[in-house]
Amino acid sequence: MYIVDRPTPQRCALGCALLLVVLATLSCSARRPAPPADMSGFLDEYGLLRAGGSDDVRLVYRNPDADWTRYHAVLLEPVTIWRSGRKSLDAVPEDDLFRLAYDFEKALRVRLGGGFRLVDQPGPGVMRIRLGMTEARATDPILDVFTVPPGGKPAVGGGNAVNAETRRFLDAAIIEGEIVDAENGEVLAQGVDGPRGANAPALDTWAAVDRGLARWVDRLCARLEARTGAGGAETR
């Protein structure tokens, strides 16, 4: 798989990490089954997923042997945005990509911080959480990938209108994620959600986008807190 990034600071900062991911993927290709054609390849293993319940994500896997109560801290990886095709994200304004990834990650950090200690290193009792917004297919040989650079912050705020191409991306995108033991890499849970239904609230303002992200994040964190028995926790 070839990963093509635009030559911006945001994209270049991720280049080395993406190269390592590609090399790791190639080295493991003999052991890992290919992802389904209609999935992005964001997850390492899609074969574990099953249809979710009425109040769950669309596809889900939860490790039946996981001892969730031993986890009390979270290592959250940067949110990424994936789209099939060379420079396919060029149609979405750079500021919108920046804001979308930033707002999603901020909502996660704020909500997770209410129940777990946020850390930046693996350790005992630490879950590593990885999430991405994808509009990509495994059959497409080239992907465009965006992430917020460390310390980055969007320049604008408020509830101003969302660009038409950004709305098209949001309506078609799905959210993929996985939770693993940060020490040994054991998969604890995986999920795929979306795309948005025809009757979903319109995302025509950034205030509406942020409300939608907050609702999704709250559902995720509430389930995680219920399984781990988490209460209040410090963030560091």
C-alpha positions as CSV (number, residue, x, y, z in Angstrom):
1,M,0.0,0.0,0.0
2,Y,1.3,3.4,-0.9
3,I,0.5,6.4,1.4
4,V,0.6,9.8,-0.3
5,D,0.6,12.9,1.9
6,R,0.4,16.5,0.8
7,P,3.7,18.4,1.5
8,T,2.4,20.4,4.5
9,P,3.9,20.5,8.0
10,Q,1.0,18.4,9.3
11,R,1.6,15.7,6.7
12,C,5.4,15.7,6.8
13,A,5.5,15.3,10.5
14,L,3.7,12.0,10.1
15,G,5.9,10.7,7.3
16,C,8.4,8.7,9.3
17,A,5.7,7.1,11.4
18,L,3.7,6.2,8.4
19,L,6.8,4.6,6.8
20,L,7.3,2.5,9.8
21,V,3.6,1.4,9.7
22,V,3.9,0.4,6.1
23,L,7.1,-1.6,6.7
24,A,5.5,-3.3,9.7
25,T,2.5,-4.1,7.6
26,L,4.6,-5.6,4.8
27,S,6.6,-7.7,7.3
28,C,3.4,-9.2,8.8
29,S,1.5,-9.6,5.5
30,A,2.1,-13.4,5.5
31,R,0.3,-13.7,8.8
32,R,-2.5,-11.2,8.6
33,P,-5.6,-11.8,6.4
34,A,-6.4,-9.1,3.9
35,P,-9.1,-6.6,5.0
36,P,-12.5,-6.8,3.4
37,A,-12.6,-4.8,0.1
38,D,-15.1,-2.3,1.5
39,M,-13.0,-1.5,4.6
40,S,-10.0,0.9,4.8
41,G,-7.3,-1.3,6.3
42,F,-7.1,0.9,9.4
43,L,-7.6,-2.1,11.6
44,D,-5.2,-5.0,11.6
45,E,-7.9,-7.7,11.8
46,Y,-11.5,-7.3,10.6
47,G,-12.4,-11.0,10.9
48,L,-13.2,-10.7,14.6
49,L,-16.0,-8.1,14.0
50,R,-19.6,-9.0,14.4
51,A,-22.8,-6.9,14.0
52,G,-23.4,-4.7,17.0
53,G,-26.6,-4.5,19.0
54,S,-29.3,-1.8,18.8
55,D,-27.3,0.7,21.0
56,D,-23.9,-0.3,19.8
57,V,-21.5,0.5,16.9
58,R,-22.3,-1.1,13.6
59,L,-19.6,-3.8,13.8
60,V,-17.9,-4.7,17.1
61,Y,-15.5,-7.2,18.8
62,R,-14.9,-7.5,22.5
63,N,-12.3,-9.9,23.8
64,P,-14.3,-12.4,25.9
65,D,-11.2,-13.2,28.0
66,A,-10.3,-9.5,28.8
67,D,-10.1,-8.5,32.4
68,W,-11.4,-5.0,31.9
69,T,-11.3,-4.1,35.6
70,R,-7.4,-4.1,35.6
71,Y,-7.3,-1.1,33.3
72,H,-7.3,2.3,34.8
73,A,-5.3,4.5,32.3
74,V,-5.4,5.4,28.6
75,L,-2.7,6.1,26.1
76,L,-4.6,7.8,23.3
77,E,-3.0,7.9,19.9
78,P,-3.5,10.9,17.5
79,V,-6.8,10.8,15.5
80,T,-6.2,10.3,11.8
81,I,-8.3,10.9,8.7
82,W,-8.1,8.5,5.8
83,R,-9.4,8.9,2.2
84,S,-8.9,6.7,-0.9
85,G,-7.0,8.2,-3.8
86,R,-3.9,10.3,-4.5
87,K,-4.4,13.7,-2.9
88,S,-8.1,12.8,-2.3
89,L,-8.2,15.0,0.8
90,D,-7.2,18.1,-1.3
91,A,-10.9,18.7,-1.9
92,V,-11.5,19.2,1.8
93,P,-10.1,22.6,3.1
94,E,-6.9,22.1,5.1
95,D,-8.3,24.1,8.0
96,D,-11.4,21.8,8.1
97,L,-9.3,18.6,8.2
98,F,-7.2,20.2,11.0
99,R,-10.3,21.3,12.9
100,L,-12.1,17.9,12.5
101,A,-9.2,15.8,13.7
102,Y,-8.4,18.3,16.5
103,D,-12.0,18.6,17.8
104,F,-12.4,14.8,17.7
105,E,-9.2,14.2,19.7
106,K,-10.1,17.0,22.1
107,A,-13.5,15.6,22.8
108,L,-11.9,12.2,23.4
109,R,-9.3,13.5,25.8
110,V,-11.8,15.6,27.8
111,R,-14.3,12.8,28.2
112,L,-11.8,10.0,28.8
113,G,-10.0,12.2,31.4
114,G,-13.2,12.1,33.5
115,G,-12.8,8.4,34.2
116,F,-9.3,7.4,33.4
117,R,-5.7,8.7,33.9
118,L,-4.3,9.8,30.6
119,V,-0.7,8.8,30.0
120,D,1.9,9.0,27.3
121,Q,3.8,5.7,27.9
122,P,2.7,2.1,28.0
123,G,2.5,0.4,31.4
124,P,0.5,-2.0,33.6
125,G,-3.2,-1.3,33.4
126,V,-2.9,1.0,30.4
127,M,-5.2,0.7,27.4
128,R,-3.9,2.1,24.0
129,I,-6.8,3.6,22.0
130,R,-6.5,4.3,18.3
131,L,-9.3,5.9,16.3
132,G,-9.6,7.1,12.7
133,M,-12.2,8.6,10.4
134,T,-12.0,6.8,7.1
135,E,-13.5,7.1,3.7
136,A,-11.3,4.5,2.1
137,R,-11.3,1.0,0.6
138,A,-8.6,-1.7,1.0
139,T,-8.8,-2.2,-2.8
140,D,-7.5,1.3,-3.5
141,P,-3.7,1.2,-3.6
142,I,-3.2,4.8,-2.6
143,L,-4.5,6.6,0.5
144,D,-4.3,10.2,1.6
145,V,-3.8,10.5,5.4
146,F,-4.0,13.5,7.7
147,T,-3.2,13.9,11.4
148,V,-2.8,16.9,13.7
149,P,0.8,17.6,14.5
150,P,1.9,17.6,18.2
151,G,0.9,20.9,19.8
152,G,-1.2,21.9,16.8
153,K,-4.4,23.9,17.3
154,P,-6.9,25.2,14.7
155,A,-7.0,29.0,14.3
156,V,-10.8,29.4,14.4
157,G,-13.7,28.4,16.5
158,G,-17.4,28.9,16.8
159,G,-20.4,27.5,14.9
160,N,-19.7,28.8,11.4
161,A,-20.9,26.9,8.3
162,V,-19.2,23.7,7.2
163,N,-17.7,23.5,3.7
164,A,-19.8,21.4,1.2
165,E,-17.0,19.0,0.5
166,T,-16.3,18.6,4.2
167,R,-20.0,17.7,4.7
168,R,-19.8,15.1,1.9
169,F,-16.8,13.6,3.6
170,L,-18.5,13.5,7.0
171,D,-21.7,11.9,5.5
172,A,-19.7,9.1,3.8
173,A,-17.0,8.5,6.5
174,I,-17.0,5.8,9.1
175,I,-15.2,5.7,12.4
176,E,-12.9,2.8,13.0
177,G,-11.1,2.1,16.3
178,E,-9.4,-0.4,18.5
179,I,-8.4,-0.8,22.1
180,V,-5.4,-2.9,23.0
181,D,-3.3,-3.7,26.1
182,A,-0.5,-1.1,25.9
183,E,2.1,-3.5,27.2
184,N,1.5,-6.7,25.3
185,G,-0.6,-5.6,22.3
186,E,-3.5,-7.9,23.1
187,V,-6.7,-6.8,21.3
188,L,-9.3,-5.9,23.9
189,A,-12.0,-4.4,21.5
190,Q,-12.5,-3.2,18.0
191,G,-15.3,-1.3,16.3
192,V,-16.5,0.2,13.0
193,D,-19.4,2.7,13.0
194,G,-21.2,4.6,10.2
195,P,-21.7,5.9,7.7
196,R,-24.3,8.3,8.9
197,G,-27.9,7.4,8.1
198,A,-30.2,9.4,5.9
199,N,-32.2,10.7,8.8
200,A,-29.2,11.8,10.9
201,P,-29.1,15.4,11.9
202,A,-27.5,17.7,9.3
203,L,-23.8,18.7,9.9
204,D,-24.1,22.1,8.3
205,T,-22.3,24.0,11.1
206,W,-19.2,23.3,13.2
207,A,-21.4,23.5,16.3
208,A,-23.4,20.6,14.9
209,V,-20.3,18.6,14.1
210,D,-18.9,19.1,17.6
211,R,-22.3,18.0,19.1
212,G,-22.2,14.9,16.9
213,L,-18.6,14.1,17.9
214,A,-19.5,14.6,21.6
215,R,-22.4,12.2,21.4
216,W,-20.3,9.5,19.8
217,V,-17.5,10.0,22.3
218,D,-19.8,9.9,25.2
219,R,-21.3,6.6,24.1
220,L,-17.8,5.1,23.7
221,C,-16.6,6.3,27.1
222,A,-19.7,5.3,29.0
223,R,-19.3,1.7,27.8
224,L,-15.6,1.7,28.7
225,E,-16.3,3.1,32.1
226,A,-19.0,0.5,32.7
227,R,-16.7,-2.4,31.7
228,T,-13.7,-1.2,33.8
229,G,-15.7,0.2,36.7
230,A,-13.8,3.5,36.2
231,G,-14.6,6.5,38.4
232,G,-13.0,10.0,38.5
233,A,-9.3,10.1,37.5
234,E,-6.5,12.6,37.1
235,T,-5.1,13.6,33.7
236,R,-1.4,14.0,33.2
